[in-house]
Amino acid sequence: MVDDLGRWAEPGLLILASLADGAKHGYAMTTDIAEQVGVTLGPGTLYAALTRLEKSGLIEGLPADGRRRPYRLTAAGAAELSAQATRMQRLAALSLGRLGTAPA
């Protein structure tokens, strides 16, 4: 498991979630993440995370379309995203249960 994907708002995890429904270029990812989660990634944060994810084999860059280079999730990236989402789901259920606010 990739250690630096643990926090829900970690840029790498947000990028993996954005790419789960298809390839996107940087601006499209930034827009998707802002709309879906309410987190705005700056260009430096976004591209540093993309580089890290690509080196880890969790995403792969596709041929550039003009100035924009799309990225897609790899099988390893999908597996990591699934593992992290399951872990977060268990944590949410545990936390809400212990707080007495678990859904019925």
N, C-alpha and C positions, 0 to 999 in steps of 0.2 A: 504494500500500500504506500502511496506517496504521502509523506508526512506533512508537507506544507499545504494540503488541501483540507485541513480539519475545520477551520472556521467557516461558518455559513457565508460570510461576506468576503471571504478570501477571493481575490480576483480570478485565480485559476479555476476555482469551483464555479463561479458565476459564468465564466467563459465556457466551461464544459456544458453547463446547463443550457446556455444560449445555443450552442452548436448541436444539441441533442435533436433538434427538429430540422437540421439541414445546414449545409455550408453557408458561411457568411464572411464578409470582409469586416475589417475593424470598425468602421462607422456603424454598420448594421448591428454588430454585436453590442456596441456601446448603447445604441438606441434601444435595442431589445432589452438589455439588462436594466436600463433606466426605467423603461415602461413597465416591465414585469416585476422588478424587485425594488425599484426606487433608489438604486445605487448608481452613481455616476462615476465611471472610470475615466480618469484623465489619460491622454495619449501615452505618456511615459509609463504609467502603471499598466495600461492595456498591452502595449508592445513588449514590455519586459515579461509579463505573464505569458504572452503568446510564445515568446522565445523559450521560456522555461518549459512550457507544456510541449512544445515541438521537440525539444531536446529529450524530454522524458518519454516521447513516443505516444503521448495521449491525444495529440492532434497532428494533422499534417497540412502543410501548405499546398494549395493547388496553383496551377498556372495563373499568373496575373491577368486581370481583365482591365486593360489600361493601366491606371495607377493603383488600382485596388487589387489586393491579393486575398482571395478567399481562403478560408481554413475549414477543415472538416474534422469531426471526431473520428478517432480510430477505434478499433474493437477494444483495445486496452483502455482508451479514454472512456468508452461507454461502460466498461466493467467497473472502472474506478468511480465514475459518477454514480452508478447504481449502488456500489458499496457505501459511498459517502451518504447518499440519500437515505438508504436503509438505516445507517447508523444515526443520522439526524432524526429520522422518524422515531426510532426507539428512544432516543434522548428526549424528544418532545413528549412522547407518551408517558415516559417515566416522570418527567418534570411536572406535567399537567396533573398526573395522577397524584403525585405527592403534594401538590399545591391545592388539590381538591377541585380543580377546574377542568377535569377531563371531560371531553364530550360524551354525551349519553349514547 
